[in-house]
Amino acid sequence: MKFATKVIHAGQEPDPTTGAVMTPIYQTSTYWQKSPGEHKGFEYSRGTNPTRQALEGCLATLENANFALAFSSGMAATDAVMKLLKPGDEIIASNDLYGGSYRMFTRIFANYGIIFHFIDLSSPDNIIPYINAKTRLIWLETPTNPTMQIVDISGIARIANAKNILLTVDNTFASPFLQNPIDMGADIVLHSATKYLGGHSDVVMGALMLNDKDLYEKLWFIYNACGATPGPMDSFLVLRGIKTLHLRMKAHCENGRRVAEFLKSNPKVAKVYWPGFEDHPNYKIAKRQMRDFGGMISFTLKDAALTETFAIASKFKVFTLAESLGGVESLVNHPVTMTHASIPKEAREAVGVVDNLLRLSVGVEDIEDLLEDLEQALR
C-alpha cells in the first residue's frame, strides 16, 4: 500500500454497526460485559477505545511498524519511554533537542538516578566513548530542534543494535512522509502528533511506534497503568488530520524551499539552518534518509541584539508568533525565550541557539504572501 493510500485507509474499516466510512467518536468511558471478563475487547477507555485503536492502527502503518500507542501529548510519550529505565541507567542524547525533552530529562528523571550524556551526534562514532555497561538508550531527533542538524539514523542504529541498546528517534520534524526511522534500524519512533500528523493546531497528542512485541507490552503496561492516554475526540481529530498528511507535506516542503532560498539571499540574515542546502554539514545524509527536506527553517539575524530580534519577530503579519509547529498556518518562534528557555544559556549557545535565532514553521499558504511577509518583517 502506497503512502497516500495509507493515510486515508490504514487502521480503518467502515463502522460495523452503521457503515460509517469515517471512524466514529466513541465517546464512552466504559463498555458492557456479557459476564465478568467476557467482552468485545474493550473494558475501560483509559486502556482501549475504538477511535483510538483505529488511530493507532493508522500510525503503525505510516511508520511501517507493527504497533503504535497514542498518548495525551508528545511529552507523555517521552515519559513512557523513560519509565522503561531504572536508577543507574545511562542515556546518550543529542546536544541539540527540544527544550521540553531536555527539561524532562534533567529536572525529572535525573532526580531518579538516570544519567544523561548530551553530545554532538553529527557522526555516529561520537557515541562510542560514551557507551558502557549501563547504557540503555540512545535518544535522537533528526532534523534537530531548532538548528536542523541531521543525524545518521542507520549509522547510529548499527552501533546501538550491536550493543543491545535501545534507539529512540523523535521523528516529529520530518513526519512519516519524509522518513521512516524503523526502516533504518530504530527501535522506537516518537511523534508529537500535535504537529504534522494532526496538522491543524487543534489537538495535543503524542505517539510511539515500534516493532518488538515484548517492548510494546512493556510500554502498553506503562501507558495503561499511568493513564496518559488521549480521549476519543482528540483521536478522531488526529485521524482526520492524517488523511491530508501527504498533500500538506508536499506543500510544506515546496514553500520551505522557497523560504530558505529567500532567507539565504537576504542581507539581514547571517545564517540559515535548513538541511536542503548542499553546504549543510550532513546534506548527503539528509538526501539519503529523507524524501524531501521539510518546512522547518531557523535563521540568525545579522548583528541583531535581543531587542531587535523581538521587534522583527513581532512584525510578521502572515506568520504568527507562537509556539508549536507543523500546522497549516505559518509560525515564527524565538527558541531562547519560548521552546528552549529551560535549557541553560551555555548549553543553548554551544549548539547555536542564540538570542538572534528565529525558527519558522512554514505553512501551506500562498508562497508569495509568505515571501512578502518575510520581506516586510526584515525590512
VENJO-V292255 format. One record per residue. D_FIRST is the distance of its C-alpha to the first C-alpha in Angstrom with 1 decimal. Layout:
BEGIN
d_first
D_FIRST
D_FIRST
END
This chain:
BEGIN
d_first
0.0
3.8
6.7
8.4
6.3
6.4
10.0
10.9
9.6
9.0
12.3
13.8
15.3
18.3
21.5
23.1
26.6
26.3
23.0
22.4
18.9
19.2
19.9
23.7
25.8
27.4
30.6
32.3
33.7
34.3
33.4
35.5
36.2
37.7
39.8
39.8
36.5
35.1
32.3
28.7
27.2
28.6
32.1
32.5
30.3
31.1
29.0
26.4
25.6
23.0
22.0
21.8
19.9
17.1
17.1
17.1
14.1
12.2
14.0
13.3
9.5
10.2
12.5
10.7
13.6
14.9
17.2
18.1
21.5
22.4
26.0
28.6
28.5
27.3
30.8
30.4
27.3
29.5
32.3
30.4
29.6
33.2
34.4
33.0
36.0
39.7
42.9
43.5
39.8
39.0
36.1
35.4
34.0
33.7
36.9
35.0
33.0
32.8
36.3
35.3
33.8
37.0
39.1
37.5
37.8
41.4
43.0
41.4
40.1
42.7
45.2
43.9
44.6
41.2
41.7
39.6
39.8
38.5
38.2
37.0
33.5
33.4
33.8
32.4
35.9
37.4
36.2
38.1
41.6
40.4
38.8
41.1
41.2
40.5
37.4
34.6
32.1
31.0
29.8
28.5
27.1
25.6
26.5
29.5
31.2
33.2
34.0
30.4
31.1
28.3
28.0
26.7
24.2
23.9
27.6
28.5
26.0
27.8
31.1
30.0
28.3
31.4
33.7
31.6
31.3
28.6
26.7
25.5
23.9
24.2
21.2
22.5
23.6
20.4
17.8
14.3
13.7
16.3
16.3
15.1
18.3
17.2
15.7
19.2
21.1
21.7
22.5
22.1
20.4
22.4
21.9
24.4
22.1
25.1
24.1
21.0
18.7
21.3
22.4
25.4
28.1
28.6
27.5
28.1
25.7
24.4
21.7
21.3
18.2
18.9
18.3
21.9
22.9
26.6
26.1
23.9
26.8
29.3
27.5
27.0
30.7
31.6
29.2
30.9
34.4
34.7
33.0
31.4
28.6
27.6
28.5
26.4
27.2
26.0
22.8
22.3
23.0
20.5
17.8
18.9
19.2
15.7
14.5
16.1
15.5
13.9
16.8
19.4
18.5
18.9
22.2
23.3
22.8
24.7
27.5
27.7
28.4
31.1
32.7
32.8
34.5
36.9
37.9
38.4
40.9
42.7
46.2
46.0
43.0
43.8
40.4
36.7
34.0
30.7
28.6
27.9
31.5
32.4
35.3
33.3
34.3
30.8
29.3
28.1
26.3
24.7
23.6
22.1
20.2
19.3
17.4
20.2
23.3
23.0
25.6
27.9
31.2
34.6
37.9
41.5
44.4
47.2
50.3
49.4
51.0
49.3
51.1
49.9
46.3
46.6
48.1
45.3
42.6
44.5
44.8
41.2
40.8
37.1
35.9
36.7
38.5
36.6
34.8
31.1
28.4
24.9
25.8
25.8
29.6
31.1
33.1
35.8
36.8
39.8
38.5
42.1
43.1
39.8
36.8
38.7
42.2
42.1
42.0
45.5
46.7
47.2
43.7
42.1
44.2
43.6
40.0
40.8
40.5
43.7
45.5
44.7
40.9
38.6
34.9
32.8
29.5
28.9
27.5
26.1
29.6
31.1
31.7
35.2
36.1
34.8
36.7
39.8
39.6
39.4
42.3
44.5
43.9
44.7
47.7
END
